[in-house]
């Protein structure tokens, strides 16, 4: 909780949900270069019972560009999980809410019509660091270097969400790591 200062020749701010807060504390960085952070919770529900898939299922993405829709993925142990949904929130709340179940059943039955009632249980939730709010046009993640903000050695990464993990090697190459 104590304040401190440090200096470095190169700084890569890749702090996800904390990237904007860190950027706000970087000396000489104009706040105009810090995009607004929107917290977006995505909940997952787990399938109880036998896995009906031998591949991942991705429905057509949402028109809003806010998410990929309720898709089915299979973990390394063979467990099927469905999600995530898109819910803008005002705080870091990771609760998976049972009242979402009807919308999940509806979405999943588009590609798994035989899904039984009561076959889903709450799994987990994550928070995505979006840089566009509800109703805004979709915005991709942002990679800023000195060319943008004129601070040598500083690279800011904002809004790195899925497919940020998938593209992590390309991002590292882009920032020169």
N, C-alpha and C positions, 0 to 999 in steps of 0.2 A: 503493500500500500504506500510505500514511500516513493517520492519522486526521484528520478535519477536522469542523468544525461550520458550519452556515449557518442562517440564519433567513429566513422568508418569510411573507407574509400568507396565501398560499394554496398548498397542495401537493396535487397529484393523484398518488398512488402507483399507477401503472399499469405496473409493472415485470414483469408476467408471472411467469416462474419466480423472479424476484428480489423479488416483492412482499412476501412474508413476511419475508425478511431485512431489507428496508428498514423495514418496519413495526416490527420488533423494536428498531430503533435510533431510533424516534421518541419523544422525551421525553414523558413523561406518558401514553403510550398503554398502557392495561391489556392485558397479554398475552391476557386472555380474549377479546379482540376479534380475535385473529389466528388464523384457521383453520389447521389442520395442512395442510401441502403434501404431496401425493402426486405423484410423477413417473410419468408414463405415456407410454411410447414407442409411437409409431405408425409402422410401416414401410410403405414403398411399393415395389411392384415394377412395372417398366415392361414393356409389351408390345412384343416385337420383331415387326416386320411391319406389315401393313396394318391400319388402324383399322377395326374392324367396326361401330362405332357412329356415329350422327349426333346423339346426345344423351347426357346423363349417366345413369348407372344407380345407383340407391340401393335396396338390398334392405331388407326390413323390419328396423328397428333391433334391436340386441341387447336381450334382456329385462333384462339387468343395468343398462341405462342408461349403461354405460361407453363406448359408442361407437355409430357408425352402421352398423357392419358393413363388410365389404370391398366398397367401391363403386368404380365406374369413373368417372373424370373424364378430360377431354380438355384438354390445355394449348393455348396459343395457336398452337403449331406443329403441332397435330393429333396429338401423341403421347398414347397412352392410358396412364394409370397406374392401378393398383389398390391400394387401401388406404384408410385405415390400419387396422391391427389394434389391439388393446388389450393392452399388456403393462406392468404396473407394474414399475418398476425402482428401484434404490436410488441410482443415480448418473446423471449426464448422459452417457450412452453412446449415440451416434448410429449405431452399426453396424447394418447391415441383414444379418440372419443367414439364410444359405441354407437352414438346417434348417426355416425357416418355409414354404418353397415348397409342400410337400404340403398344408398347411392352406389356403394361398391358392388352389391349383388346385381343391380341393374346394369352397371358398366361391364362386369365380368360375364354376365349371361349373354352378352352380345357375341362373345367368342367361345363361351362354355355354357351352352343353354341347360345342360343337365346338372349344373351346380345346385346342390341341396341347400335348403335353408339350414341355418345353424352349423354350417361347415367352416365358417371363418371365425378366427379368434384374433383379438388385438395383437399386433406385433410390436412395432416400434415406430417412431417418427424422427424425422430429421428436419433441419432448418436450412433452406437454401438462401444464399446471399444475392438476391436479385437486384438489378439496377434499373428495373422498370416496375412501376406499380400497377395495381389492378386497373384494367382499361387502357393502359398505355400501350403503344406499339411495342412489340418484342425488341429487346436490346441484347446483343451478344455481350460476352465478357469484354473487359477493357484491359489492354496492356499498354502502360505508359512508360516511356523512357525520357531521357533528357531532351529528345526532339520535341516532345510535347510540353514539358514543364520547365525546361532549362536548368535542371539541377543535375550536374554530372554525377554518374554513379548510382542514381536512384531509379529503380524500376518498381512501379506500382501495378499490382494485379487486382482488379475489382470485378465482382460478380462472377467469379470462377465457380460455376456450378456444373452439374452434369451437362455436357460431356467433358467437364474439366479434367476428371480423372482419366478418361479415355484419351484425351489429347494432352496429357501431362508431359509426355516426351516432346511433342511438338512445341508446347509452351516453353519448356526448358531450352529447347534449341533456339526459339525466338528471342528469349531474354539472354542468351549467350552462356548458359550454364552447361 
